């Protein structure tokens, strides 16, 4: 397990270092300055690749995701080692309606940018990456460092022909949970990101249209036994 300390306070950093010393399977990657969610994820993925791993499972640390679905995600990744396995949220009554509507707007942009419905949800921070493909993308393209990272990395991987498989998974919003989403700043970043991606889609239009006739990966059913 790789835990990323994205420029936390001295007190929080002390707790993270104590965890790393307590658990042998946990490695701590420390960033001296807060760079944002995207920067932290990129640091973690690069660290995993440098350690010789072929895949990495990303999970946000806010308690929203069902860790019971980790074996299903890993099983699907074993069947499709070249693909990204992306969580597709199934919400309960704890989910704020405004956030669901805003996420759906992002989905529409992503479907336009990829000319495809293969990405069912581009915002879920619960996914498995094939590291070689991701690191090659990170080395050749500049991706967002904050909340714009999650949708952008999936779109750019899809442009490169990396399959995207979706796995329905329960997502909750814990009481008292703290969101680090900055309403104005992050929405501006995401808007600029989608603007760049739409331009990128237009430049890649012949390739994307040629790919339209190919079969897209089917959505994985929750609880199903994945097969190649």
BELRA-V852145 format. One record per run of one state. SS is the DSSP state (h for helix, s for strand, l for the rest). FROM is the first residue (numbers start at 1). LEN is the number of residues. If there is no record, write none. Layout:
[[SS;FROM;LEN] [SS;FROM;LEN]]
This chain:
[[l;1;1] [s;2;5] [l;7;3] [h;10;13] [l;23;4] [s;27;5] [l;32;5] [h;37;14] [l;51;4] [s;55;5] [l;60;5] [s;65;1] [l;66;1] [h;67;13] [l;80;4] [s;84;8] [l;92;5] [h;97;18] [l;115;11] [s;126;5] [h;131;10] [l;141;8] [h;149;11] [l;160;4] [s;164;8] [l;172;11] [h;183;21] [l;204;1] [h;205;7] [l;212;8] [s;220;1] [l;221;8]]
